[in-house]
Amino acid sequence: MDLQLAGRVALVTGASIGLGASIAEHLAAEGCRMALLARRENLLEAVANAIAGQGFERPMVIVEDVTSDGMAERVEALVTRRYGNLDILINNAGGSRPMPGLGTEAEWDEAMALNFTAARRLTHAFVPGMQTRKFGRIINITGGDEPVSMNAGVPPNGATHIWAKSLSRVVGGDGVTVNCIPPGRIHSEQVDERLMPTEAKQRAWVEANCPAGYIGEPEDLSVLVAFLSSPKARYINGQVIYVDGGARYYSH
């Protein structure tokens, strides 16, 4: 299927490894001109080199902390200067924040800044241009909003889902869609090194929770991102689409 993405400009945050890198590689393979953003420059450069090594245009590399003051304005200026506009924004930066107790004010503030505020600010910086050009795709890689323990990274997921739904109703008539994808257990730095660092833990979790029978790979999610980024996905808007091998218990 031709996703009609050739020449479209896409920005992926958290693009230095795992899901972000995989998403960037898939969009580049579909013909997108890429901008990659993360904090770790050496890893970003490696992703950009890998994409260029496959014969695609080398992505723009932006080294930024998404929680820093003025981030959205700086990134918008850099992308616009390089490409003229942005068609696709993938808000992928974020992370789980488990805590043994109630957490401190600083921990809660950091989790909200990383997992909600950064994406909102960056999106709001680019949305007016998308509305003017009558095309835009905003995809937020979030997480579950069903808390099983105290984790400051969970409430921002719910906030993002509600904000994204609200925004989708504002911009839908302008050819701009806003969707969220909460990943289930997918091989990544967070899952493989922090959450379930041993094969035994991963196997036990799969047996207890995942009908698919395995932990997903980044490309299992990236293919959905590529489709939602396409003009062909024009009628999919304001949705929360789980990619988790069936692990989620609830139907809504």
C-alpha positions as CSV (number, residue, x, y, z in Angstrom):
1,M,0.0,0.0,0.0
2,D,1.3,3.4,-0.9
3,L,0.8,5.5,2.2
4,Q,1.3,8.8,0.3
5,L,4.0,10.0,2.7
6,A,6.7,10.8,0.2
7,G,8.0,14.3,0.9
8,R,6.1,14.8,4.1
9,V,8.1,16.3,7.0
10,A,8.0,14.4,10.3
11,L,9.4,15.1,13.8
12,V,9.9,12.3,16.3
13,T,10.8,13.0,19.9
14,G,12.6,10.5,22.0
15,A,14.0,9.2,18.8
16,S,17.4,8.1,20.0
17,I,16.5,4.4,20.8
18,G,13.7,1.9,20.9
19,L,10.2,2.9,19.8
20,G,11.3,6.4,18.7
21,A,14.2,5.1,16.5
22,S,11.9,2.4,15.0
23,I,9.2,5.0,14.2
24,A,11.8,7.3,12.6
25,E,13.1,4.4,10.4
26,H,9.6,3.4,9.3
27,L,8.6,6.9,8.4
28,A,11.9,7.5,6.5
29,A,11.3,4.3,4.6
30,E,7.9,5.7,3.5
31,G,9.6,8.7,2.1
32,C,9.3,11.2,5.0
33,R,11.9,13.9,5.5
34,M,12.8,13.4,9.2
35,A,13.8,15.5,12.2
36,L,14.9,13.5,15.3
37,L,14.9,14.9,18.8
38,A,16.3,13.5,22.0
39,R,18.9,14.3,24.7
40,R,21.6,11.8,23.7
41,E,23.4,13.2,20.7
42,N,25.6,10.1,20.0
43,L,22.5,7.9,19.8
44,L,20.6,10.3,17.7
45,E,23.5,10.5,15.3
46,A,23.6,6.7,15.1
47,V,19.9,6.6,14.1
48,A,20.4,9.3,11.5
49,N,23.4,7.5,10.1
50,A,21.4,4.2,9.9
51,I,18.6,5.9,8.0
52,A,21.0,7.6,5.6
53,G,22.9,4.3,5.2
54,Q,19.6,2.8,3.8
55,G,19.6,5.3,1.1
56,F,17.2,7.8,2.5
57,E,17.7,11.5,3.2
58,R,19.7,12.0,6.4
59,P,17.5,13.3,9.1
60,M,17.9,16.6,11.0
61,V,19.2,16.0,14.5
62,I,18.0,18.1,17.3
63,V,19.5,17.7,20.8
64,E,17.0,18.9,23.3
65,D,15.5,18.1,26.7
66,V,11.8,18.3,26.0
67,T,11.2,19.6,29.5
68,S,13.5,22.6,29.2
69,D,12.1,26.2,29.1
70,G,11.5,27.5,25.5
71,M,11.9,24.0,24.0
72,A,8.9,24.2,21.8
73,E,9.7,27.5,20.3
74,R,13.3,26.5,19.6
75,V,12.3,23.3,17.9
76,E,9.6,24.9,15.9
77,A,12.1,27.5,14.6
78,L,14.7,24.9,13.8
79,V,12.3,22.6,11.9
80,T,10.7,25.5,10.0
81,R,14.1,26.9,9.0
82,R,15.2,23.5,7.7
83,Y,12.1,22.2,6.0
84,G,9.6,25.1,5.8
85,N,6.8,23.3,7.7
86,L,5.9,20.2,9.7
87,D,3.3,17.6,8.6
88,I,3.7,14.9,11.2
89,L,4.5,15.2,14.9
90,I,5.2,12.0,16.9
91,N,5.3,12.8,20.6
92,N,7.2,9.8,21.9
93,A,9.4,11.3,24.7
94,G,8.4,10.1,28.1
95,G,8.8,7.4,30.7
96,S,7.4,5.5,33.6
97,R,8.0,6.9,37.1
98,P,7.3,4.2,39.7
99,M,7.7,5.2,43.4
100,P,7.6,3.3,46.7
101,G,5.7,5.9,48.6
102,L,3.6,8.9,47.8
103,G,6.4,10.7,45.9
104,T,7.7,14.2,46.3
105,E,6.3,17.4,44.7
106,A,9.4,17.5,42.5
107,E,8.9,13.9,41.3
108,W,5.2,14.6,40.4
109,D,6.1,17.9,38.7
110,E,8.9,16.2,36.6
111,A,6.6,13.3,35.6
112,M,3.8,15.7,34.4
113,A,6.3,17.9,32.6
114,L,7.9,15.0,30.7
115,N,4.8,12.9,30.0
116,F,2.2,15.6,29.3
117,T,3.3,19.2,29.2
118,A,6.2,18.8,26.8
119,A,4.0,17.1,24.1
120,R,1.2,19.7,24.6
121,R,3.6,22.6,24.2
122,L,5.3,21.1,21.1
123,T,2.0,20.3,19.5
124,H,0.6,23.8,20.2
125,A,3.7,25.3,18.5
126,F,3.1,23.4,15.3
127,V,-0.7,23.1,15.1
128,P,-1.4,26.6,13.6
129,G,0.8,25.8,10.6
130,M,-0.9,22.4,10.1
131,Q,-4.3,24.1,10.2
132,T,-3.2,26.7,7.6
133,R,-2.0,24.0,5.2
134,K,-5.1,21.8,5.9
135,F,-3.0,18.7,6.8
136,G,-1.4,17.5,10.0
137,R,-0.9,14.3,11.9
138,I,-0.2,14.3,15.7
139,I,0.4,11.0,17.3
140,N,1.1,10.7,21.0
141,I,2.9,7.5,22.3
142,T,1.5,7.4,25.8
143,G,0.8,4.5,28.1
144,G,-1.9,2.8,30.1
145,D,-4.1,4.9,32.4
146,E,-5.1,1.9,34.6
147,P,-2.9,2.3,37.7
148,V,-1.7,-0.9,39.4
149,S,0.7,0.9,41.8
150,M,1.9,4.4,42.6
151,N,3.5,5.6,39.4
152,A,3.7,9.3,38.6
153,G,4.0,8.4,34.9
154,V,0.4,7.1,34.8
155,P,-1.8,10.2,35.4
156,P,-0.2,12.1,32.6
157,N,-1.3,9.4,30.2
158,G,-4.9,10.1,31.1
159,A,-4.3,13.8,30.8
160,T,-2.8,13.3,27.4
161,H,-5.7,11.2,26.2
162,I,-8.3,13.8,27.3
163,W,-6.3,16.7,25.9
164,A,-5.8,14.9,22.6
165,K,-9.5,14.2,22.3
166,S,-10.3,17.8,23.0
167,L,-7.7,19.0,20.4
168,S,-9.0,16.6,17.8
169,R,-12.4,18.2,17.9
170,V,-10.9,21.6,17.5
171,V,-8.6,20.8,14.5
172,G,-10.5,17.9,12.8
173,G,-12.2,20.2,10.3
174,D,-8.8,21.5,9.2
175,G,-7.5,18.1,8.0
176,V,-5.5,17.6,11.2
177,T,-5.9,14.3,13.2
178,V,-4.8,13.7,16.8
179,N,-4.5,10.2,18.1
180,C,-2.8,8.3,21.0
181,I,-1.1,4.9,21.0
182,P,-0.4,3.4,24.4
183,P,2.1,0.6,24.0
184,G,1.9,-2.6,26.0
185,R,5.1,-4.5,26.8
186,I,7.4,-3.9,23.8
187,H,11.1,-4.6,23.8
188,S,12.7,-1.3,24.7
189,E,15.3,0.2,27.1
190,Q,12.5,0.8,29.6
191,V,11.1,-2.7,29.5
192,D,14.3,-4.7,29.0
193,E,16.6,-2.8,31.4
194,R,14.3,-1.4,34.0
195,L,10.9,-3.0,34.2
196,M,11.7,-6.7,33.3
197,P,15.5,-7.0,33.1
198,T,15.6,-10.8,33.0
199,E,14.2,-13.4,30.6
200,A,12.5,-15.1,33.5
201,K,10.6,-12.0,34.5
202,Q,9.6,-11.4,30.9
203,R,8.4,-15.0,30.4
204,A,6.4,-14.9,33.7
205,W,4.7,-11.7,32.7
206,V,3.8,-13.0,29.2
207,E,2.3,-16.2,30.7
208,A,0.2,-14.3,33.1
209,N,-0.9,-11.4,31.0
210,C,-0.4,-11.6,27.2
211,P,-2.7,-13.6,24.9
212,A,-0.3,-13.1,22.0
213,G,2.3,-15.2,23.9
214,Y,5.3,-12.8,23.5
215,I,6.6,-9.3,24.2
216,G,6.2,-7.1,21.1
217,E,8.9,-5.6,19.0
218,P,9.1,-1.8,18.2
219,E,8.0,-2.4,14.6
220,D,4.7,-3.8,15.9
221,L,3.9,-0.3,16.9
222,S,5.7,1.6,14.2
223,V,3.6,0.2,11.4
224,L,0.5,1.7,13.0
225,V,2.2,5.0,13.4
226,A,3.1,5.0,9.7
227,F,-0.5,4.3,8.8
228,L,-2.0,6.9,11.1
229,S,0.5,9.4,9.7
230,S,-0.9,8.8,6.2
231,P,-3.6,10.8,4.3
232,K,-5.3,7.4,4.1
233,A,-6.0,7.6,7.8
234,R,-8.0,10.8,7.5
235,Y,-11.1,9.5,9.3
236,I,-9.3,8.1,12.3
237,N,-9.2,11.0,14.8
238,G,-9.4,11.4,18.6
239,Q,-8.7,7.8,19.2
240,V,-6.7,5.8,21.8
241,I,-5.4,2.7,20.1
242,Y,-3.7,0.1,22.3
243,V,-0.8,-2.0,20.9
244,D,-0.3,-4.6,23.5
245,G,-0.9,-8.2,22.2
246,G,-4.3,-8.3,23.9
247,A,-2.9,-7.8,27.4
248,R,-5.4,-5.1,28.4
249,Y,-8.4,-6.5,30.2
250,Y,-10.9,-3.7,29.5
251,S,-12.9,-3.3,26.3
252,H,-13.1,0.5,26.4
